[in-house]
Amino acid sequence: MANIGLNASMREINRYQFNVQVDDNLSEEQQNEQAKAKVAAFLEKNTPYAFQREPIDGVLCVDVETIEAEGVVSIEVNEK
């Protein structure tokens, strides 16, 4: 019996929790918008990971939870 190596690509949904430093002189609504903007900018430049030790540009990733897998995206045979 022969063995063939394969790669399967799957997508999963991860929910990350962040603590974000915002300007305390702003209204609650403005703070929420500032926090969203900071997380969006953070995600453009960084890959989040749970239990990050130091904030990056005021953003700290504190936890992650895998919600679900969307299923198989592709299956490919390994090149020899």
N, C-alpha and C positions, 0 to 999 in steps of 0.2 A: 504494500500500500504506500503511495507517495504522499508527501506532505507539501502543501503549497502555502506560502506566507501571504496573508491578506491584511490590508488596512481598512478599517471601517471608520468613517467620520460620522460623528453624531453631534447634534446640538443639544445643549441643555440650558435651562434658564436658571441663573443664579441671582439671588436677591442679596445685595450688599447693604450693610448698615454703615452710615457715616456719621461722625460728629464734625460739625463745621463751625469754625469761629466766624462770627458776624459782628458788625458794628452795633453796639448796644444803644446807640443814639437814634437808631432807625425805628420805624413802626414795625409791628409784628409782620405785616404784609411785606414791607420792604426787606426785612431780615430773611423771610422765606425766599423771596426772589434772589437776594444776594447769595443765599446758601445754594440754591439751585444752580446759579451761574458758576459758583466756585466748583461745585461737583462736576458740572459739564466740562469746565476747563481742565479740571484734574483728570477726568477720564480721557480727554483728548491726548494727554501727554503721558499718562501712567496706567499701569495695569494694577487694579486694586487687589489687595490681599488682606485676609482677615488678621486682626491683631497687629496691625502696623504700629510701630512703637512711637514714631514722631510724626506730627502733622506735616504735610507737604502743601505749601501755600494755603494754610488754614484748614486743610481737609485731612481727617483721620478716619481710615477704614477700620471699623471695630469688630465686624462680624460678617459672615456669609452663610447663606443657606441655599442648598440646591433644591429648587422647587420641583422641577420635572424635566424629563428628557423629551424632546420633540420627535425623536425617532432618527432613523438612519438617513443621512444625507447622501452618502456614496460608499461604495465598496470597490476597492481596487486591488488587483494582484500586485504584489511586490515585484519590482524589477530585479532580475538576476544579475 
